[in-house]
């Protein structure tokens, strides 16, 4: 059995950020996602340097035992590159990046992981998170201080404790070896996806998508629909049995996205002595320029010419894939329901409480007739789109229950017992034996204490 990878890499700046600090690489033997540290100088430079250092690993010469060592050594080289870059440019001091990488060789996958980018594995229809976030909140979960559900909304959930950085502390990445099995689908992503899209939604997209390209497009669209506030980067890869057939060229083309595909590398204060290694040019596999010394061979080995029609087809295919992704994501939103406010009334909505540009992703399908102004402030504040429902019927039931619970309980006027009529005469006739108070009544007995006092007579 010959196992190969079919992959797709996508990256988007997102809805809020002004620049993309994420980078990703996908090749026949190597998959990487690097999320530059947001809010720090040079986050895009850090992720770009990490991809540049790791890219030369994308070759088939690694043995199963050597792949893990090669990957760990190269991650350390990337860290040294960050240090050298910040030494050459003080403006870059403090930069850092996450790294989640898979190096394929034979029937195994060597993995290196630092930070809160994630790797997921879909196997036999079941999605599992393979990596562990190196965050402060995950530390609280591991030590039992908070629950995983509380971690999802913790205000410090984005505080990363271990990243690839230019500081002196040597933070060793998590290193492991995984089995490569035909039929597996891997997802590597930045927290711009995993922080806003639920595992159930990830499973649905990964399981239902025909190809890695389709899954990657849908995941980007889904994160945008969920109003992700971060850069969004995904790499989806299928492990397939190619038999004895050669891998088609279209499936073996390297894909570099995000900051690594757009910016130039900064100068290093002390370049590596092995930077002249030909493998270091792995990020430029399509460079068609010939060296000057080879110019005399141009009549024998002419330069390859571009194919405008092929470029047109690729552009059309990308536009078609993007359009399908948007349509599929919109279809998913219309299968969701929640309780909110429409025209000042409690209402049932179809869709999600969000918008994509001029497109509103929800519609009020039923007004309950209950004005929000009549509800206490506490209940009115719940109607911000957070009351999600599993179906239309469930949404109606939740709306009815909220209205019922929000109604103030009716005031109960205490009944007044009638006062016994008394004789106007200061002297009353003596009571008969039947009219005398019983011995266990609360009126004072012979001891002068009531029934409930400890001095009651036996």
C-alpha positions in Angstrom: 0.0 0.0 0.0 1.3 3.5 -1.0 -0.1 6.3 1.1 -0.2 9.8 -0.2 -1.8 13.1 0.8 -4.5 15.1 -1.0 -4.5 18.5 0.6 -5.8 22.1 0.5 -4.7 25.2 2.4 -6.7 28.4 2.9 -6.2 31.6 4.9 -8.3 34.7 5.3 -7.6 37.9 7.2 -11.1 37.7 8.7 -13.7 40.3 9.5 -11.8 42.4 12.1 -8.1 42.3 11.7 -6.3 44.7 9.2 -3.5 42.2 8.4 -3.0 38.5 8.2 -0.5 37.2 10.7 -1.3 33.5 10.0 0.7 31.4 7.6 0.3 27.8 6.3 2.1 25.3 4.0 0.7 22.2 2.4 2.9 19.9 0.3 3.1 16.2 -0.6 5.0 15.4 2.6 4.5 18.4 4.9 1.6 20.2 6.5 2.1 23.3 8.7 -0.1 26.0 10.3 1.6 29.0 12.1 -0.3 31.7 13.8 1.7 34.8 14.5 1.2 36.2 18.0 -1.6 38.8 17.8 -0.8 42.1 19.4 2.9 41.6 19.2 5.4 43.2 16.8 6.1 41.1 13.7 3.6 38.3 14.2 3.4 37.9 10.4 7.2 37.9 10.2 7.3 35.2 12.8 4.9 32.9 11.1 6.6 33.5 7.8 10.0 32.6 9.2 8.6 29.4 10.7 7.2 28.3 7.3 10.4 29.1 5.6 12.4 27.0 8.0 10.1 24.0 7.8 9.5 24.0 4.1 12.7 22.2 3.1 11.4 19.2 5.0 8.9 18.6 2.3 10.7 15.7 0.7 10.5 11.9 0.8 14.0 11.1 2.1 13.0 10.9 5.7 12.9 7.4 7.3 10.2 6.7 9.9 12.7 7.0 12.7 14.5 10.0 11.3 11.3 12.1 10.5 10.6 13.0 14.2 14.2 14.0 14.8 14.4 16.1 11.6 11.1 17.8 12.5 12.3 18.7 16.0 15.7 19.9 14.8 14.0 22.2 12.2 11.6 23.7 14.7 14.6 24.7 16.8 16.2 26.1 13.6 13.1 28.2 13.1 13.3 29.5 16.7 16.9 30.5 16.0 15.8 32.4 12.9 13.3 34.4 15.0 16.1 35.3 17.4 18.4 36.4 14.6 15.7 38.4 12.9 14.9 40.4 16.1 18.6 41.0 16.6 18.8 42.5 13.2 15.7 44.6 13.6 14.8 45.8 17.1 11.3 46.5 16.0 10.6 42.8 15.8 11.6 42.1 19.4 8.8 40.1 21.1 7.4 38.4 18.0 6.3 34.8 18.2 4.2 32.2 16.5 2.4 28.9 17.1 3.5 25.9 15.1 1.5 22.8 14.3 3.2 20.5 11.7 2.8 17.1 10.3 5.6 15.4 8.4 4.5 12.3 6.3 6.7 9.4 5.7 5.5 5.9 4.7 2.7 4.9 7.0 3.5 7.4 9.8 3.1 11.1 10.5 5.6 12.9 12.8 4.0 15.8 14.6 5.4 18.9 16.3 3.1 21.3 18.2 3.6 24.6 20.1 0.8 27.0 21.0 -3.0 27.0 20.5 -3.3 26.1 16.9 -4.9 22.7 16.6 -4.8 19.4 14.8 -7.9 17.3 14.4 -8.3 13.8 13.0 -11.5 12.6 11.4 -11.4 8.8 11.4 -14.4 6.5 10.7 -16.7 9.5 11.1 -15.5 10.5 14.5 -13.6 13.7 15.1 -10.9 13.9 17.8 -8.6 16.8 18.8 -5.1 15.4 18.6 -3.2 18.4 20.1 -3.4 20.0 23.5 -3.6 23.8 23.7 -0.6 25.4 25.4 -2.7 28.1 27.1 -3.2 29.3 30.6 -6.9 28.3 30.5 -6.0 24.7 29.3 -3.6 24.6 32.3 -6.6 25.5 34.6 -8.6 22.7 33.0 -5.8 20.1 33.3 -5.4 21.0 37.0 -9.1 20.7 37.6 -9.7 24.4 38.5 -12.3 25.0 35.8 -14.3 22.7 33.5 -13.9 22.5 29.7 -17.2 24.3 29.3 -16.0 27.2 31.5 -12.7 27.3 29.5 -14.7 28.1 26.3 -15.8 31.4 27.7 -12.9 32.2 30.0 -11.7 35.9 29.5 -8.0 34.6 29.4 -8.6 31.8 27.0 -6.2 33.4 24.4 -3.2 33.7 26.7 -0.6 31.3 25.2 2.0 29.9 27.5 4.3 28.1 25.0 5.1 29.5 21.5 8.0 29.7 19.1 9.5 33.0 20.0 12.7 35.1 19.9 13.2 35.0 23.7 16.0 33.0 25.4 13.7 30.5 27.0 13.9 27.2 25.2 10.3 25.8 25.0 10.4 22.3 23.7 7.5 21.4 21.4 5.2 18.4 21.9 6.6 15.7 19.6 4.8 12.6 18.7 4.4 10.0 15.9 0.9 9.2 14.5 -0.3 6.4 12.3 -1.2 7.3 8.7 -4.3 5.3 7.7 -6.1 5.4 4.4 -9.4 7.2 4.8 -8.2 9.6 7.5 -8.9 13.3 7.1 -6.7 15.7 9.0 -7.4 19.3 9.9 -4.8 21.8 11.0 -6.1 25.3 11.9 -5.5 28.5 13.8 -7.8 29.6 16.6 -9.6 31.9 14.2 -11.5 28.7 13.3 -11.4 26.5 16.4 -12.3 29.4 18.7 -15.5 30.2 16.9 -16.8 27.0 15.3 -18.0 24.1 17.5 -16.6 20.5 17.2 -20.0 19.4 16.0 -19.9 21.8 13.1 -16.3 20.8 12.2 -17.3 17.2 12.2 -20.3 17.9 9.9 -18.2 19.8 7.4 -15.3 17.4 7.4 -17.5 14.3 7.1 -19.8 15.6 4.4 -17.3 17.3 2.1 -16.2 15.3 -0.9 -12.7 16.8 -1.3 -10.2 18.6 0.9 -10.7 21.7 -1.2 -14.4 21.7 -0.6 -13.9 21.2 3.2 -11.3 24.0 3.4 -13.6 26.5 1.6 -16.6 25.6 3.8 -14.6 25.9 7.0 -13.4 29.4 6.1 -16.9 30.4 5.2 -18.3 28.9 8.4 -15.8 30.8 10.6 -16.7 34.0 8.8 -20.4 33.3 9.4 -19.7 32.7 13.1 -18.2 36.3 13.2 -14.7 35.2 13.9 -12.6 38.1 15.1 -9.2 36.6 14.2 -7.3 35.6 11.1 -8.6 32.2 9.9 -6.3 29.5 8.5 -7.0 25.9 7.7 -5.1 23.0 6.1 -7.2 19.9 5.3 -5.5 16.7 4.1 -6.8 13.3 3.1 -4.7 10.2 3.5 -5.3 8.1 0.4 -4.0 4.8 -1.0 -2.6 5.7 -4.4 -1.5 2.1 -5.1 1.3 1.9 -7.6 0.1 4.9 -9.6 2.1 8.1 -9.6 0.6 11.0 -7.8 -1.0 13.4 -10.2 1.0 16.7 -10.6 -2.1 18.8 -9.6 -2.2 17.0 -6.3 1.5 17.5 -5.5 1.7 21.2 -6.0 2.9 23.1 -2.9 0.3 25.5 -1.4 1.6 28.4 0.7 -1.0 30.8 2.1 -1.3 33.8 4.5 1.6 36.0 5.4 4.2 33.5 4.1 2.8 33.9 0.6 2.8 37.7 0.5 5.8 39.1 2.4 9.5 39.1 2.1 11.8 37.4 4.7 13.7 39.8 7.0 17.5 39.8 7.1 19.0 37.6 9.9 21.8 38.9 12.1 23.8 35.7 11.8 22.5 33.5 8.9 22.8 29.8 9.1 25.9 28.3 7.5 23.8 25.8 5.6 21.5 28.4 4.1 23.1 27.6 0.7 21.5 24.2 0.9 19.4 23.6 -2.2 16.7 22.3 0.0 16.2 25.8 1.4 14.6 26.8 -1.8 11.7 24.4 -1.3 9.2 27.3 -1.0 9.9 28.3 -4.6 9.4 25.1 -6.5 7.9 26.9 -9.5 10.8 29.3 -10.0 11.4 29.2 -13.8 14.3 31.6 -13.9 17.6 30.1 -15.2 21.0 31.0 -13.8 23.2 33.2 -16.0 25.6 30.4 -16.6 22.8 28.4 -18.1 21.7 31.1 -20.5 23.8 29.6 -23.3 21.6 26.5 -23.2 18.4 28.5 -23.9 18.2 27.2 -27.4 18.3 23.6 -26.1 16.2 24.0 -23.0 13.7 26.9 -23.6 11.9 28.5 -20.8 8.3 27.3 -20.1 5.7 29.7 -21.3 2.6 30.7 -19.4 -0.8 29.3 -20.3 -3.4 32.1 -20.1 -6.3 29.7 -20.7 -5.2 27.6 -17.8 -5.0 30.6 -15.5 -8.6 31.5 -16.6 -9.8 28.0 -15.8 -8.2 28.1 -12.4 -9.7 31.4 -11.5 -13.1 30.3 -12.6 -12.8 27.1 -10.6 -11.8 29.1 -7.5 -14.7 31.4 -7.9 -17.1 28.5 -8.4 -15.7 26.7 -5.3 -16.0 29.9 -3.2 -19.6 30.4 -4.4 -20.5 26.8 -3.5 -18.9 27.3 -0.1 -20.9 30.4 0.6 -24.1 28.7 -0.6 -23.5 25.6 1.6 -22.7 27.7 4.7 -25.8 29.9 4.2 -27.9 26.7 3.8 -26.6 25.5 7.2 -27.5 28.8 8.9 -31.1 28.4 7.7 -31.4 25.2 9.6 -30.7 27.0 12.9 -33.3 28.7 15.2 -33.2 31.0 18.2 -35.4 33.3 20.3 -34.9 37.1 19.9 -36.6 40.4 19.4 -38.5 41.7 16.4 -40.7 44.8 16.2 -40.3 45.1 20.0 -41.8 41.7 20.6 -40.4 38.3 21.7 -40.0 36.4 18.4 -38.8 33.1 17.0 -36.1 33.4 14.4 -34.8 31.1 11.6 -31.1 31.5 11.0 -28.3 32.8 13.2 -28.0 36.3 14.8 -25.3 37.5 12.4 -24.8 39.1 9.0 -22.3 38.7 6.2 -21.9 42.1 4.5 -25.3 43.3 3.4 -26.8 39.8 3.9 -28.8 39.2 7.1 -28.6 35.6 8.2 -31.8 35.4 10.2 -35.5 36.0 9.7 -38.3 36.4 12.3 -40.8 33.7 11.5 -43.2 34.2 14.4 -44.1 37.1 16.7 -45.4 36.0 20.1 -47.4 39.2 20.8 -45.5 39.7 24.1 -43.8 43.2 24.2 -40.3 43.1 25.4 -41.0 46.3 27.5 -43.3 44.2 29.7 -40.5 41.8 30.7 -38.2 42.4 33.6 -34.8 43.7 32.5 -33.1 40.3 33.4 -35.3 38.4 31.0 -35.2 41.1 28.3 -31.4 40.9 28.3 -31.5 37.2 27.4 -33.1 38.0 24.1 -29.7 38.9 22.4 -29.6 35.8 20.2 -28.0 33.6 22.8 -31.2 31.5 23.3 -30.4 28.9 20.6 -32.8 26.1 19.8 -32.4 22.7 18.1 -35.5 23.1 15.9 -38.4 25.4 15.1 -40.6 23.6 17.6 -38.0 23.8 20.2 -37.6 27.6 19.6 -41.4 28.1 20.1 -41.3 26.1 23.3 -38.4 28.1 24.6 -40.2 31.4 23.8 -43.3 30.3 25.6 -41.4 29.1 28.6 -39.4 32.3 28.8 -42.6 34.4 28.7 -44.2 32.2 31.3 -41.3 32.4 33.7 -40.9 36.1 33.2 -44.5 36.9 34.2 -44.7 38.2 37.8 -46.5 36.0 40.2 -49.9 37.3 41.2 -50.1 39.0 44.6 -52.0 37.0 47.1 -54.1 39.1 49.5 -54.0 37.4 53.0 -57.5 36.5 54.2 -58.5 38.2 57.5 -60.2 35.9 60.0 -63.4 37.4 61.4 -63.1 38.7 64.9 -65.4 36.8 67.3 -68.3 38.9 68.5 -68.0 40.0 72.1 -70.6 40.9 74.5 -70.9 44.6 75.2 -71.3 43.7 78.9 -68.0 43.5 80.8 -69.4 40.4 82.4 -69.9 37.4 80.2 -71.7 34.3 81.1 -69.5 31.4 82.3 -68.5 28.9 79.6 -69.7 25.3 79.6 -67.3 22.4 79.7 -67.7 21.9 75.9 -66.6 25.5 75.4 -63.5 25.4 77.5 -60.2 25.4 75.5 -58.6 22.1 74.9 -55.5 21.2 77.0 -53.3 21.1 73.9 -54.3 24.5 72.6 -51.7 27.3 72.5 -53.6 29.3 75.1 -51.8 29.3 78.5 -52.6 26.3 80.7 -52.3 25.9 84.4 -48.5 26.3 84.3 -48.9 29.6 82.4 -47.0 28.2 79.3 -48.3 27.5 75.8 -48.2 24.2 73.9 -45.0 25.0 72.2 -43.1 25.9 75.4 -40.8 23.5 77.1 -42.7 24.0 80.4 -45.9 22.5 79.1 -47.7 20.1 81.5 -47.9 16.5 80.6 
